[in-house]
Amino acid sequence: MNKSPKKIIPVILCGGVGSRLWPVSREEHPKPFIRLADGQSLLQKAWLRAASLPGVEEILTVSNKELFFQIKDAYNEVAPLVKKKIADHYLLEPFGKNTAPAVTLAALTLENLYGEDATLLVLAADHLLSRPKPFQEAVSKAVRLAHQGRLVVFGIKPDSPETGYGYIERAGNSVLRFIEKPPLKDARKYFSSGKFLWNSGMFCFTAKTLLNEIKKYRPDIASACLKTFASFPKSRGESSSQVEISPKLFAHVPEESLDYAVMEKSKNAAVVSSDIGWSDIGSWNAMETLIKADKNGNRVKGKTVLLDAKNCHIQADGRTVAAIGIKDIIVIDTSDALLVAAKRRAQDVKEVYSRLKSQGSEIHRLHRTVYRPWGTYTILEEGPDFKIKRIEVLPHRRLSLQLHNQRSEHWVILHGHATIQRGEKIITLSANESTFIPPKTKHRLANKGKTLLVMIEVQCGSYLGEDDIVRFQDEYGRS
């Protein structure tokens, strides 16, 4: 691939869990995949924002490898909205190491492809921006500063003394200091002074500048990332590519944020002040601002019945939620978990998430509906020796060739056509037809049609864990 000087490549960081938005955000279906009222997810909005920038022809996404197919499907869904062809490329992490290693590996990748003047525009996958034109203007300013050898952070003009964001003290475009999330007393002082901006967590710099600063301030990260990068393939497809990062090599990379590793230490840090309608949607209090309030100040999504309720945020997923005589309360109801919290304690939802994780509860990690590369499954009912699932397989997708040692499966087709390998036989089933898969029998389910395949799976056996699976062939790298 020919090297192009000063090429701008958006780098979308799709990591983190969004624990303050539990129970909707979970480890295997995190915050970037939350759908807003218009049907688009935060991740899709980030991709559209990047793809719509003038001159952008490709996007590099850095994420956990387990989320790859969800991300790819999300991008494909909105790609027709952009009037140009965008090449999507991926760096897939085996586990999270925070933003400094992710951005360093992205910089090494783009430097190798386009030279040291390749310009990275680092964007978060879970932010919301409501003013696209001012955003494009801010990007243009940031690119100019980046080409002067600066590490540029996008600063947001504060509209309140917010304690949930970091602050940047500035003099013109120069950064004087970064400040961690302050107590309310200090936040009020920063807000009234007019000299401080919120730290958006979005950045712009050339590959050369970033890599030089990483080598200077965190040579341990630079060295470990170089060793990891050495295992990457040195060529890729023009329209799409993905690199799975070596777990063995990545394990030796120190975990650190880009802010701590470089931005707070660098003498070359610059800031672009921007009024772009930015929100990191970091809590349920932030999420509720996207919903119009009724005459009592309630913000409601889903089926609800409210009596004498004021200033509440209620979200009902399927079931009807009734609320009587409550005020300043958050109620988030999902199929398998219910959150009830005082609005003033919205930031503490992350402590609930942490406690569930420490207890070994799967409810911090999975929804009742679980996303897989081929579609989804939803657990409808389960007991000591049975489990009932609703399975949806996307058109032209198939599951792995597999067997289970400790369970049998009975499949009933509800919609579409299923092509099934059972032992050595291949059969095709349609709606209202069924088949039985005994234990220790190789089997495979495929949807070769153009419509969604929907079926019910009844599992019976002494052990029904998802790890009772032996894969022989798999299109998604899991065998």
MARLUM-167358 format. One line per 8 residues: number of its first residue (from 1); for each residue x, y, z of C-alpha. Coordinates in Angstrom, 1 decimal. Layout:
BEGIN
NUM	X:Y:Z ~ ...
//
This chain:
BEGIN
1	0.0:0.0:0.0 ~ 1.4:3.4:-0.9 ~ 2.2:5.8:1.9 ~ 0.3:9.0:1.9 ~ 1.6:12.0:3.8 ~ -0.6:13.5:6.6 ~ -3.4:11.0:6.0 ~ -6.2:11.3:8.7
9	-7.4:8.0:10.1 ~ -10.1:8.0:12.9 ~ -9.2:5.4:15.6 ~ -12.3:4.3:17.5 ~ -11.7:2.9:20.9 ~ -14.4:0.4:21.8 ~ -13.5:-0.8:25.3 ~ -14.7:-0.5:28.8
17	-17.9:-1.8:30.3 ~ -20.0:1.2:31.2 ~ -20.6:-0.2:34.7 ~ -22.6:2.9:35.7 ~ -25.2:2.0:33.1 ~ -25.8:-1.5:34.5 ~ -28.2:-3.4:34.1 ~ -28.4:-2.4:30.4
25	-24.7:-2.3:29.9 ~ -22.9:-5.6:30.6 ~ -19.5:-7.0:29.9 ~ -20.4:-8.9:26.7 ~ -22.9:-6.2:25.5 ~ -21.4:-3.0:26.8 ~ -22.3:0.7:26.7 ~ -21.4:1.4:23.1
33	-24.1:-1.0:21.9 ~ -26.9:0.7:23.8 ~ -29.5:1.8:21.3 ~ -30.9:5.3:21.6 ~ -34.4:6.6:20.8 ~ -33.6:6.9:17.0 ~ -32.6:3.2:16.9 ~ -28.8:3.8:16.5
41	-26.3:2.7:19.1 ~ -23.6:5.0:20.5 ~ -21.0:2.9:18.6 ~ -22.9:3.4:15.3 ~ -23.0:7.2:15.9 ~ -19.3:7.2:16.6 ~ -18.6:5.4:13.3 ~ -20.9:7.7:11.3
49	-19.3:10.8:12.9 ~ -15.9:9.6:11.8 ~ -16.9:8.4:8.4 ~ -18.6:11.7:7.6 ~ -15.4:13.7:8.0 ~ -13.9:15.1:4.8 ~ -11.1:13.1:3.5 ~ -11.7:10.0:5.7
57	-11.5:6.8:3.7 ~ -10.9:4.3:6.4 ~ -11.5:3.7:10.1 ~ -9.4:1.7:12.6 ~ -11.3:0.2:15.5 ~ -9.5:-1.2:18.6 ~ -11.6:-3.5:20.7 ~ -11.8:-6.8:22.5
65	-11.9:-9.7:20.0 ~ -15.1:-11.1:21.6 ~ -17.0:-8.0:20.4 ~ -15.7:-8.1:16.8 ~ -18.7:-9.5:15.1 ~ -21.1:-7.3:17.0 ~ -19.1:-4.3:15.9 ~ -18.9:-5.4:12.3
73	-22.6:-6.0:12.1 ~ -23.3:-2.6:13.8 ~ -21.1:-0.8:11.2 ~ -22.6:-2.7:8.2 ~ -26.1:-1.7:9.4 ~ -25.4:2.1:9.1 ~ -22.8:2.0:6.3 ~ -25.4:2.8:3.6
81	-26.0:6.2:5.3 ~ -22.6:7.3:4.2 ~ -22.2:8.3:0.6 ~ -18.7:6.9:0.2 ~ -16.9:3.6:0.7 ~ -15.2:3.3:4.1 ~ -12.6:0.6:4.7 ~ -12.9:-0.8:8.2
89	-9.9:-2.2:10.0 ~ -9.6:-3.8:13.4 ~ -7.1:-4.4:16.2 ~ -8.6:-7.1:18.4 ~ -7.3:-7.3:22.0 ~ -7.5:-10.5:24.0 ~ -8.1:-8.5:27.1 ~ -8.2:-4.8:28.1
97	-5.0:-2.9:28.9 ~ -6.5:0.6:29.0 ~ -6.1:3.3:26.3 ~ -2.3:3.9:26.2 ~ -1.4:0.5:24.8 ~ -4.4:0.6:22.4 ~ -3.4:3.9:21.0 ~ 0.3:3.0:20.8
105	-0.4:-0.1:18.8 ~ -2.7:1.9:16.5 ~ 0.0:4.5:16.0 ~ 2.6:1.7:15.2 ~ 0.1:0.2:12.7 ~ -0.6:3.4:10.9 ~ 3.0:4.6:10.9 ~ 3.9:1.3:9.2
113	1.2:1.8:6.5 ~ 1.3:5.5:5.9 ~ 4.5:6.9:7.4 ~ 5.2:8.9:10.5 ~ 3.0:11.9:9.5 ~ -0.2:9.7:9.5 ~ -2.6:11.6:11.7 ~ -4.7:9.7:14.3
121	-8.0:11.1:15.4 ~ -8.8:9.1:18.5 ~ -12.5:8.8:19.3 ~ -14.4:7.0:22.0 ~ -17.1:4.5:20.9 ~ -19.6:5.6:23.6 ~ -19.8:9.4:23.4 ~ -22.6:11.4:22.0
129	-22.1:14.6:20.0 ~ -25.1:16.6:18.8 ~ -23.4:19.3:16.7 ~ -21.6:17.7:13.7 ~ -20.5:21.0:12.0 ~ -18.7:22.4:15.0 ~ -17.1:19.0:15.5 ~ -15.7:19.1:12.0
137	-14.4:22.6:12.6 ~ -12.7:21.4:15.9 ~ -11.1:18.5:14.0 ~ -9.7:20.8:11.4 ~ -8.1:23.0:14.2 ~ -6.8:19.9:15.9 ~ -5.2:18.5:12.7 ~ -3.4:21.8:12.2
145	-1.9:21.7:15.7 ~ -1.1:18.0:15.3 ~ 1.0:18.8:12.2 ~ 3.0:21.2:14.4 ~ 4.0:18.3:16.6 ~ 1.4:18.8:19.3 ~ -0.6:16.2:21.2 ~ -4.1:17.6:21.0
153	-7.0:16.9:23.4 ~ -10.5:18.1:22.6 ~ -11.7:20.3:25.5 ~ -15.4:20.9:26.1 ~ -16.8:24.2:27.3 ~ -18.5:23.3:30.7 ~ -22.1:24.3:31.2 ~ -22.1:23.3:34.9
161	-19.7:22.5:37.8 ~ -19.7:18.8:37.0 ~ -17.7:16.5:39.3 ~ -17.8:13.5:37.0 ~ -15.4:14.8:34.4 ~ -11.7:15.7:34.4 ~ -10.7:19.3:33.8 ~ -8.1:21.1:31.7
169	-6.6:24.4:32.7 ~ -5.5:26.3:29.5 ~ -3.9:29.4:28.2 ~ -5.0:29.7:24.6 ~ -4.3:26.4:23.0 ~ -1.6:25.4:25.5 ~ -2.4:23.0:28.3 ~ -1.3:24.2:31.7
177	-2.4:21.2:33.7 ~ -4.9:18.3:33.8 ~ -7.0:17.9:36.9 ~ -8.8:14.6:37.9 ~ -12.5:14.6:38.8 ~ -12.7:17.3:41.4 ~ -14.9:17.8:44.5 ~ -17.9:20.1:44.0
185	-16.2:23.0:45.7 ~ -13.3:23.0:43.2 ~ -15.6:22.3:40.3 ~ -17.6:25.4:41.1 ~ -14.3:27.4:41.2 ~ -13.1:26.0:37.8 ~ -16.5:26.6:36.2 ~ -16.8:30.3:37.3
193	-13.2:31.1:36.3 ~ -13.8:30.5:32.6 ~ -10.2:29.1:32.3 ~ -11.1:25.5:32.4 ~ -12.5:22.9:30.0 ~ -13.8:19.4:30.5 ~ -11.5:16.6:29.2 ~ -13.4:14.8:26.5
201	-11.0:11.9:26.1 ~ -10.8:12.6:22.3 ~ -7.3:13.2:20.9 ~ -5.4:14.1:17.7 ~ -1.7:13.7:16.9 ~ 0.6:12.3:14.3 ~ 2.0:8.8:14.7 ~ 5.5:10.2:15.1
209	4.6:12.6:17.9 ~ 2.7:10.0:19.9 ~ 5.3:7.4:19.6 ~ 8.1:9.8:20.5 ~ 6.3:10.9:23.6 ~ 5.4:7.3:24.7 ~ 9.1:6.4:24.3 ~ 10.1:9.4:26.4
217	7.7:9.1:29.3 ~ 6.7:5.4:29.3 ~ 9.5:3.4:27.6 ~ 8.2:0.2:29.2 ~ 4.9:0.6:27.3 ~ 6.7:1.6:24.1 ~ 9.1:-1.4:24.3 ~ 6.3:-4.0:25.1
225	4.1:-2.6:22.3 ~ 6.9:-2.8:19.8 ~ 7.5:-6.4:20.6 ~ 3.7:-7.1:20.3 ~ 3.5:-5.1:17.0 ~ 6.4:-7.2:15.6 ~ 4.0:-10.2:15.4 ~ 1.4:-8.3:13.3
233	1.0:-9.1:9.6 ~ 2.7:-6.3:7.6 ~ 0.0:-6.2:4.9 ~ -3.7:-6.1:5.0 ~ -6.8:-6.1:2.7 ~ -7.8:-2.8:1.1 ~ -11.5:-2.9:2.2 ~ -11.3:-4.7:5.5
241	-8.8:-6.4:7.8 ~ -8.5:-7.6:11.4 ~ -5.5:-8.4:13.5 ~ -5.8:-10.5:16.6 ~ -3.2:-9.4:19.1 ~ -1.1:-12.2:20.7 ~ -2.3:-12.8:24.3 ~ 1.2:-14.0:25.2
249	2.9:-10.8:24.1 ~ 0.1:-8.5:25.1 ~ 0.2:-9.9:28.7 ~ 3.6:-8.1:29.1 ~ 2.3:-4.7:28.1 ~ 1.7:-2.4:31.2 ~ -1.8:-1.3:31.7 ~ -2.3:2.5:31.7
257	-4.5:5.3:30.4 ~ -3.2:7.6:27.7 ~ -3.8:10.6:30.0 ~ -1.6:9.2:32.8 ~ 1.0:7.8:30.4 ~ 1.6:10.8:28.2 ~ -0.9:13.6:28.2 ~ -0.4:14.8:31.8
265	3.5:14.7:31.4 ~ 4.0:16.0:27.9 ~ 5.3:19.5:27.2 ~ 3.7:19.4:23.8 ~ 0.1:19.0:24.9 ~ -2.4:21.3:23.3 ~ -6.2:21.8:23.6 ~ -8.9:22.7:21.2
273	-11.9:24.3:22.9 ~ -15.1:23.0:21.3 ~ -18.8:23.4:21.7 ~ -20.0:20.2:20.0 ~ -22.9:19.1:22.1 ~ -20.7:16.5:23.9 ~ -21.7:14.0:26.5 ~ -20.0:10.8:27.6
281	-23.3:9.4:28.7 ~ -21.5:8.2:31.9 ~ -24.5:7.6:34.1 ~ -28.3:7.2:34.1 ~ -28.6:10.9:35.0 ~ -26.8:11.7:31.7 ~ -28.9:9.1:29.8 ~ -32.2:10.6:31.0
289	-31.4:13.9:29.4 ~ -32.0:12.2:26.0 ~ -35.6:11.6:26.9 ~ -38.2:14.5:26.9 ~ -39.7:15.2:30.4 ~ -43.4:15.1:31.0 ~ -45.2:17.8:33.0 ~ -44.1:16.3:36.3
297	-40.5:16.1:35.2 ~ -40.6:12.3:34.7 ~ -38.6:10.8:31.8 ~ -40.1:7.5:30.7 ~ -39.2:4.8:28.2 ~ -41.4:1.8:27.8 ~ -44.8:0.8:29.4 ~ -45.4:2.6:32.7
305	-48.2:3.7:35.0 ~ -47.3:6.7:37.2 ~ -49.2:8.0:40.2 ~ -47.8:11.0:42.1 ~ -44.4:10.4:40.7 ~ -42.1:13.4:40.1 ~ -38.7:13.9:38.5 ~ -38.1:10.2:38.0
313	-36.3:8.3:35.2 ~ -38.1:5.0:34.5 ~ -37.1:2.6:31.7 ~ -39.2:-0.5:31.2 ~ -38.0:-3.3:28.9 ~ -41.0:-5.4:28.1 ~ -42.8:-5.5:31.4 ~ -45.1:-2.7:32.6
321	-43.7:-0.7:35.5 ~ -46.0:1.0:38.0 ~ -44.7:3.8:40.3 ~ -46.6:5.4:43.1 ~ -45.6:8.4:45.3 ~ -41.9:8.5:44.4 ~ -39.6:11.4:43.6 ~ -36.0:11.7:42.2
329	-35.8:7.9:41.6 ~ -34.1:5.9:38.8 ~ -35.9:2.7:37.8 ~ -34.3:0.6:35.1 ~ -36.1:-2.7:34.4 ~ -34.6:-5.5:32.2 ~ -35.7:-9.0:31.6 ~ -33.4:-10.4:34.3
337	-32.4:-7.5:36.6 ~ -34.0:-4.4:38.1 ~ -32.2:-1.3:39.3 ~ -33.8:1.2:41.7 ~ -31.6:4.1:42.8 ~ -31.9:7.6:44.1 ~ -30.8:10.0:41.4 ~ -28.2:11.5:43.7
345	-26.5:8.1:43.9 ~ -26.4:7.4:40.2 ~ -22.6:7.2:40.2 ~ -22.7:4.4:42.7 ~ -24.3:2.0:40.2 ~ -20.7:0.9:39.3 ~ -20.4:-0.4:42.9 ~ -23.3:-2.7:42.4
353	-21.7:-3.9:39.2 ~ -18.4:-4.5:41.0 ~ -20.1:-6.4:43.8 ~ -22.0:-8.7:41.4 ~ -18.7:-9.4:39.6 ~ -16.8:-10.2:42.8 ~ -19.7:-12.6:43.8 ~ -19.2:-14.5:40.5
361	-22.7:-13.6:39.3 ~ -23.2:-14.0:35.5 ~ -25.6:-11.1:35.6 ~ -22.8:-8.5:35.4 ~ -21.5:-10.2:32.2 ~ -24.5:-11.5:30.2 ~ -28.0:-10.4:29.4 ~ -30.7:-13.1:29.2
369	-30.3:-12.5:25.5 ~ -26.7:-13.3:24.5 ~ -25.1:-12.0:21.3 ~ -23.0:-14.4:19.2 ~ -21.3:-14.0:15.8 ~ -24.1:-15.9:14.1 ~ -27.0:-14.2:15.9 ~ -28.5:-14.4:19.4
377	-29.9:-16.8:22.0 ~ -32.3:-16.0:24.8 ~ -32.8:-18.1:27.9 ~ -36.5:-18.6:28.4 ~ -36.5:-21.0:31.3 ~ -34.1:-23.2:33.1 ~ -34.0:-25.7:36.0 ~ -31.6:-28.3:37.5
385	-31.5:-30.6:34.5 ~ -33.1:-28.5:31.6 ~ -32.7:-25.2:29.8 ~ -35.0:-23.7:27.1 ~ -33.6:-21.2:24.6 ~ -34.9:-19.2:21.8 ~ -32.2:-19.1:19.1 ~ -32.0:-16.6:16.2
393	-29.6:-17.2:13.3 ~ -28.9:-14.4:10.9 ~ -29.2:-15.0:7.1 ~ -26.1:-16.8:5.6 ~ -24.6:-17.5:9.1 ~ -23.9:-20.9:10.7 ~ -22.8:-22.2:14.1 ~ -19.7:-24.3:14.6
401	-19.5:-28.0:14.0 ~ -19.7:-29.2:17.6 ~ -20.8:-31.8:20.1 ~ -21.9:-31.8:23.8 ~ -20.8:-34.5:26.2 ~ -23.4:-34.1:28.9 ~ -26.6:-32.9:27.3 ~ -29.0:-33.7:24.5
409	-30.9:-31.0:22.4 ~ -34.3:-31.0:20.9 ~ -34.8:-28.3:18.1 ~ -38.2:-27.0:17.0 ~ -38.2:-24.6:14.0 ~ -40.5:-21.6:14.4 ~ -39.5:-19.4:11.4 ~ -37.3:-19.8:8.4
417	-35.4:-22.8:7.1 ~ -32.7:-24.7:9.0 ~ -29.9:-26.7:7.4 ~ -28.7:-29.2:10.0 ~ -25.8:-31.6:10.1 ~ -26.5:-34.4:12.5 ~ -23.8:-37.0:12.6 ~ -23.2:-37.8:8.9
425	-26.6:-36.8:7.7 ~ -27.7:-33.4:6.3 ~ -31.3:-32.4:6.7 ~ -33.4:-29.3:6.1 ~ -36.3:-28.3:8.4 ~ -38.9:-25.6:8.1 ~ -41.5:-24.1:10.5 ~ -43.2:-26.6:12.8
433	-40.6:-29.3:12.2 ~ -38.1:-30.7:14.7 ~ -35.1:-32.8:15.3 ~ -33.3:-34.4:18.2 ~ -29.5:-34.2:18.9 ~ -28.3:-37.0:21.3 ~ -25.2:-36.4:23.5 ~ -21.8:-36.9:21.9
441	-23.2:-36.4:18.4 ~ -21.5:-34.0:16.0 ~ -23.9:-31.4:14.8 ~ -24.1:-28.0:13.1 ~ -26.9:-25.5:12.5 ~ -26.9:-23.2:9.4 ~ -29.2:-20.6:7.9 ~ -28.7:-20.6:4.2
449	-31.8:-18.5:3.5 ~ -32.4:-14.7:3.2 ~ -34.7:-14.4:6.2 ~ -34.0:-14.9:10.0 ~ -34.1:-18.4:11.3 ~ -35.9:-18.7:14.6 ~ -36.1:-21.9:16.7 ~ -36.6:-23.2:20.2
457	-33.9:-25.4:21.7 ~ -34.7:-27.7:24.7 ~ -31.5:-28.9:26.5 ~ -31.7:-31.8:28.9 ~ -28.8:-33.3:30.9 ~ -26.8:-33.4:34.1 ~ -24.7:-30.4:33.1 ~ -25.9:-27.5:30.9
465	-23.0:-25.0:31.1 ~ -21.9:-23.2:28.0 ~ -18.5:-24.7:28.4 ~ -19.8:-28.2:27.6 ~ -19.0:-27.8:24.0 ~ -16.3:-29.3:21.7 ~ -15.8:-27.4:18.5 ~ -14.3:-29.1:15.4
473	-14.8:-26.4:12.8 ~ -15.7:-22.7:13.3 ~ -15.8:-19.7:11.1 ~ -15.3:-17.3:14.0 ~ -11.9:-18.5:15.3 ~ -13.3:-20.3:18.4 ~ -12.3:-23.9:17.5
//
